[in-house]
Amino acid sequence: MLHWLNLALTAVTLATAMGSLIPSQFIPGVGILSLLLPLLVIPHLIAFIFWVRFKPKKSFTNLFGLAIIAFPLMAQWPFARAIESSSDEVKVASYNVRAFYQTPRAAQEIGNWAEQESIAILCMQEIRRSAAAPLAKLYPYRVYAPEQKNYSVAIYSKYPIIKHSPLVYTRLTTKGYARTSAQYADIALPFDTVRILNVHLSSTGLQDQDMEVVHSRDELLETGQFVLSKLASTDRSRGLQANHIVEWVKESPHPVILTGDFNGAPGGNLYWRLLRHLNDPYILDGYGTMGSFEPLARRGLFFKIDWTMHSPELHSKGQFIDNITLSDHRPLVTRFSAEPPALEED
């Protein structure tokens, strides 16, 4: 009986991994599978320990399951240690600032954090420009998308922006922020000119109160169904937006730093398509706090829904999520340098 349950667990793992690769514009809701896949590591580890103790040959089934999970797991959970800072490094941060509504002085406090961390380029989503003055004072170069709206995405830079433009998800039929929440800026860094792509994919619409503690099995089921339905309802839009993002990366005349709030965990269709063109520094060089969406992380669900990926010719020396509570997201910081980090000697 246990043997067949173990085979069923491995089959579910394989089906979940394969299903997460389906573009969500074709099957709305399939993007949820990329969130569920890393959670299967726990039953596989328990089963692996059990079979190693009693019937070692059968543990290979769980090794296969763990191998399937390993890559998306490494893209979400930190395994590395911080490399020592250097004078030539450039820090790029992605931060959904929640329109500065988290605290009364959110913009000022985010500015204080950015100064303390020496953030050279700050890519923000859900910025409210009318409240951003304390933060804007710190960055001489600033661009927004849409350009004339109070609620937008923004790139703030301490290096010159030589070209920029809003980007539009033209495949979306809806109007408003979801259609216009993307932009690029070509920035002259000390070691190269790069194209920053700052994107915000359609929000799930989840609120903190949607995930309040439940007191019965029926409430748990009802809450779970409600949360899953919200996640699935906007999945098609994210699938359509994904096609644009891949095109923008491929068409760039400069090395790309793609950053933003993707409202989905690494491991789905968009992520694997991007890996053909970009590196994810979090896989081998991620460190620090787990989980970039604070309401989920507070409940033990450490999903990294904010990503930063870059062209192979750029050199990153670490990526970390900073544990600050100035928004419902935590900022994702990537450290770049002119040369690749030196290998540590034994």
Secondary structure, 3 states (H helix, E strand, C coil): CHHHHHHHHHHHHHHHHHHCCCCCCCCCCHHHHHHHHHHHHHHHHHHHHHHHHHCHHHHHHHHHHHHHHHHHHHCCCCCCCCCCCCCCCEEEEEEECHHHCCCCCHHHHHHHHHHHHCEEEEEEEEEEHHHCHHHHCCCCEEEEECCCCCEEEEEEECCCEEEEEEECCCCCCCCCHHHHCEEEEEEECCCCEEEEEEEECCCCCCCHHHHCCCCCHHHHHHHHHHHHHHHHHCHHHHHHHHHHHHHHHHHCCCCEEEEEECCCCCCCHHHHHHCCCCECCHHHHEEECCCCEHHHHCCCCCCCCEEEEECCCCEEEEEEECCCCCCCECCEEEEEECCCCCCCCC
